[in-house]
Amino acid sequence: MKLAFIGIGKVGFALANQFQKRGHEVIVARDDPKSKSVVEALSKNSAFEVLAIQEAINAADVIFLATPFGFNKDILAPLDFKGKPLIDCTNPVGPGISHGLESKVSGAEKINEWATHARIVKSYTIYGFENLENTSFPNHNTKPVMLIAGDDQDAKNTVSKLNTDLGFETLDTGGLAQALHLEHMTLLWVKMVRVGGHHPNFTWGYLER
Ligand SMILES: NC(=O)c1ccc[n+]([C@@H]2O[C@H](COP(=O)([O-])OP(=O)(O)OC[C@H]3O[C@@H](n4cnc5c(N)ncnc54)[C@H](OP(=O)(O)O)[C@@H]3O)[C@@H](O)[C@H]2O)c1
């Protein structure tokens, strides 16, 4: 698939690099191709193409949003996603690692308001970038699980295929409103690892009897 990344920092690069290694085409979507993270990403993986954001959307099958949440409204305002899946990898984080929208609404639902003609799926947010760079747990016979949420089943099926390529088992948690709970799972993981000292390579697993 052709995958466009708006934001190619820690999360965007980890995903883009892994997907490119697994045979997907990666387009870095940025109007300023000289921005620091774009230059760094290209120095680490020269197979990436760079296009202006709307051109990248036009060319891509799936678009990833991996930017600081506070910039999203302005980034999304001029864009038209033309009915394509937009994967929300972002998290609204407030003071003291609280929910940045006071737990009233998810960031994903705000993105759904701001993005024109996009089919939003929340994914890749419940862990730090370390678990996106490397999904291999050779000492376990269960795959790490990736929880997703969204209102469009076809877009979720696409994300599920991408998850499989990356080495995750997908757990579909339901409609986009479930993203609020995924964003709280993020805060839990971040507090445990970045504050509490848990190992950054720990993930959740899905076991069903
Ligand atoms: N870090 C994690 O472990 C982690 C895990 C899961 C989810 N998240 C979420 O993922 C998102 C990205 O986090 P990150 O750690 O990858 O951040 P990061 O390393 O700071 O990368 C942010 C990216 O967004 C770009 N960007 C910033 N302003 C922009 C704008 N106005 N227009 C276009 N691009 C812009 C940056 O480009 P330049 O720097 O070149 O300007 C950079 O490529 C955040 O919402 C975060 O909460 C983070």
The ligand as a MOL file (V3000), in Angstrom:
LIG
                    3D

  0  0  0     0  0            999 V3000
M  V30 BEGIN CTAB
M  V30 COUNTS 48 52 0 0 0
M  V30 BEGIN ATOM
M  V30 1 N 6.4140 9.3640 21.5840 0
M  V30 2 C 5.6620 8.2940 21.7900 0
M  V30 3 O 6.1440 7.2660 22.3130 0
M  V30 4 C 4.2060 8.2890 21.3590 0
M  V30 5 C 3.5000 7.0760 21.3090 0
M  V30 6 C 2.1850 7.0390 20.8320 0
M  V30 7 C 1.5900 8.2400 20.4110 0
M  V30 8 N 2.2880 9.4220 20.4930 0 CHG=1
M  V30 9 C 1.6180 10.6250 19.9700 0
M  V30 10 O 2.0730 10.7390 18.6140 0
M  V30 11 C 2.1910 12.1210 18.2510 0
M  V30 12 C 3.6230 12.3760 17.7660 0
M  V30 13 O 4.5140 12.1030 18.8350 0
M  V30 14 P 6.0840 11.9670 18.5630 0
M  V30 15 O 6.6780 11.5150 19.8500 0
M  V30 16 O 6.3320 11.2130 17.3090 0 CHG=-1
M  V30 17 O 6.4670 13.5180 18.3370 0
M  V30 18 P 7.7660 14.1170 17.6330 0
M  V30 19 O 8.8730 13.1280 17.6660 0
M  V30 20 O 7.9560 15.4590 18.2450 0
M  V30 21 O 7.3100 14.2890 16.1040 0
M  V30 22 C 6.2920 15.1980 15.7480 0
M  V30 23 C 6.2340 15.3100 14.2400 0
M  V30 24 O 5.2170 16.2570 13.8890 0
M  V30 25 C 5.7960 17.2190 12.9980 0
M  V30 26 N 5.1040 18.4950 13.0940 0
M  V30 27 C 5.0830 19.3510 14.1460 0
M  V30 28 N 4.3500 20.4370 13.8300 0
M  V30 29 C 3.8950 20.2450 12.5510 0
M  V30 30 C 3.1000 21.0290 11.6770 0
M  V30 31 N 2.5800 22.1960 12.0570 0
M  V30 32 N 2.8510 20.5370 10.4130 0
M  V30 33 C 3.3330 19.3230 10.0430 0
M  V30 34 N 4.1120 18.5600 10.8380 0
M  V30 35 C 4.3790 19.0190 12.0780 0
M  V30 36 C 7.2390 17.3070 13.4380 0
M  V30 37 O 8.0330 17.9040 12.4260 0
M  V30 38 P 9.3190 18.8650 12.7160 0
M  V30 39 O 9.8770 18.4660 14.0530 0
M  V30 40 O 10.2360 18.5710 11.5770 0
M  V30 41 O 8.7780 20.2450 12.6810 0
M  V30 42 C 7.5360 15.8140 13.6190 0
M  V30 43 O 7.7110 15.1900 12.3500 0
M  V30 44 C 1.8060 12.9190 19.4870 0
M  V30 45 O 0.4520 13.3020 19.3780 0
M  V30 46 C 2.0080 11.9320 20.6460 0
M  V30 47 O 1.1620 12.2090 21.7370 0
M  V30 48 C 3.5770 9.4620 20.9460 0
M  V30 END ATOM
M  V30 BEGIN BOND
M  V30 1 1 1 2
M  V30 2 2 2 3
M  V30 3 1 2 4
M  V30 4 1 4 5
M  V30 5 2 4 48
M  V30 6 2 5 6
M  V30 7 1 6 7
M  V30 8 2 7 8
M  V30 9 1 8 9
M  V30 10 1 8 48
M  V30 11 1 9 10
M  V30 12 1 9 46
M  V30 13 1 10 11
M  V30 14 1 11 12
M  V30 15 1 11 44
M  V30 16 1 12 13
M  V30 17 1 13 14
M  V30 18 2 14 15
M  V30 19 1 14 16
M  V30 20 1 14 17
M  V30 21 1 17 18
M  V30 22 2 18 19
M  V30 23 1 18 20
M  V30 24 1 18 21
M  V30 25 1 21 22
M  V30 26 1 22 23
M  V30 27 1 23 24
M  V30 28 1 23 42
M  V30 29 1 24 25
M  V30 30 1 25 26
M  V30 31 1 25 36
M  V30 32 1 26 27
M  V30 33 1 26 35
M  V30 34 2 27 28
M  V30 35 1 28 29
M  V30 36 1 29 30
M  V30 37 2 29 35
M  V30 38 1 30 31
M  V30 39 2 30 32
M  V30 40 1 32 33
M  V30 41 2 33 34
M  V30 42 1 34 35
M  V30 43 1 36 37
M  V30 44 1 36 42
M  V30 45 1 37 38
M  V30 46 2 38 39
M  V30 47 1 38 40
M  V30 48 1 38 41
M  V30 49 1 42 43
M  V30 50 1 44 45
M  V30 51 1 44 46
M  V30 52 1 46 47
M  V30 END BOND
M  V30 END CTAB
M  END
